[in-house]
Amino acid sequence: MADTSFLEWPFFEDSHRELAAAARAWCAGEIGETGFAEHADVDADCRAMARKMGETGWLKNCVPAAYGGANETLDVRSLCIMRETLGYHSGLADFVFAMQGLGSGTLSLFGSDQQKAEWLPKVAAGEALAAFALTEPQAGSDVASLAMKAERDGGDYVLNGEKTYISNGGIAGFYTVFARTGEAGARGISAFLVPADTPGLSVAERIEVIAPHPLARLKFENCRIPASALIGEENAGFKYAMGTLDVFRSTVAAAALGFARRAMDEARARAKSRQLFGDTLADLPVVQSQLAEMAIDIDASALLIYRGAWMKDSGVARISREAAMSKFYATETAQQTIDKAVQIFGGLGVTKGSVPEALYRDIRALRIYEGASEVQKLIIARQLLSEGS
């Protein structure tokens, strides 16, 4: 069982502690020891998990209370607690929860009342899977360089271009799509709500990665949507994308923290039971050193994550620096923690079907998506350099 003493830190309220306890109990009963098993049909498993989370009420944390949510506004600490807990038990369960939040996040934060009323209750119920369509073949971390166009035509917009590495691509009920409506650079981007069955939107390719998730390359060919599909104001899409990531970037770090906690618990159990040279692995100073490093990195990650989440929930307008710090540190050190666990397990650690092997595959993408580690360092450095004179 993962250490939960961090919940006594002053970052949390009783409601967060209650949420964590309920989520742990649910995961133990509904996911159990099968969370890192192979998935024969990832699409079907994602749909089933979303429905199950919707029925249980976990997805209510992904939308505001006015549209079926658990809190008046998105509560970042609750989102982080859920992702950490789910990540500890199942990489795919964490993915499903994360995408319901991220995919609908721009809508929750900046959408019209009509847009929210139509889609957010379905997100909370697990009836409509959400997707965040930002990345393009030539525009990943450099969001301002995206090329997909949305041209005004009377009372409509016409979308043309491609998106790639889109999570929930092919199974989403709707996509939050970012496209260029104005000048080059950050100031000419807008956000749109595009239902999956819109004519002109197609799945050009399904993409397989080392930790199976629904991913796709999407093609928009004269994809016509009404002007009412515009989210917020025209040419404000870059600001909306960054505002959405400001909320959800900390949750990526929380998922990594859940993976790291699971890796440490697996490694500790293995070290205490595995016999070597007449003693257990746990008796070896080198293994003790590895376990100590895991514990230090996990606590440091948790402090960074929940500091940033608490700041956002306390009303701080932008936490780009704090979110970048937590995302960078937690994902990088989780990779190291999981690698140490694999080493402690030896051959079993790289055997397909073992928990360390699954964690090893699950963690790698977190150092890339929602801003690669190198981008997080740029964000931190630029804010540091802008301070003072």
Sequence and secondary structure as in RCSB ss.txt:
>XXXX:A:sequence
MADTSFLEWPFFEDSHRELAAAARAWCAGEIGETGFAEHADVDADCRAMARKMGETGWLKNCVPAAYGGANETLD
VRSLCIMRETLGYHSGLADFVFAMQGLGSGTLSLFGSDQQKAEWLPKVAAGEALAAFALTEPQAGSDVASLAMKA
ERDGGDYVLNGEKTYISNGGIAGFYTVFARTGEAGARGISAFLVPADTPGLSVAERIEVIAPHPLARLKFENCRI
PASALIGEENAGFKYAMGTLDVFRSTVAAAALGFARRAMDEARARAKSRQLFGDTLADLPVVQSQLAEMAIDIDA
SALLIYRGAWMKDSGVARISREAAMSKFYATETAQQTIDKAVQIFGGLGVTKGSVPEALYRDIRALRIYEGASEV
QKLIIARQLLSEGS
>XXXX:A:secstr
    GGGGSTT  HHHHHHHHHHHHHHHHHTGGGTTS  S HHHHHHHHHHHHHHHTGGGGGSBGGGT SBSS  
HHHHHHHHHHHHHH HHHHHHHHHHHHHHHHHHHH  HHHHHHHHHHHHHTSS EEEE  BTTBSS GGG   EE
EEETTEEEEEEEEEEEETTTT SEEEEEEE SSSSGGGEEEEEEETT TTEEEEEE   SS   EEEEEEEEEEE
EGGGEESSTT HHHHHHHHHHHHHHHHHHHHHHHHHHHHHHHHHHHHH EETTEEGGGSHHHHHHHHHHHHHHHH
HHHHHHHHHHHHHTT S  HHHHHHHHHHHHHHHHHHHHHHHHHHGGGGGSTTSHHHHHHHHHHGGGTTTS HHH
HHHHHHHHHHHS  
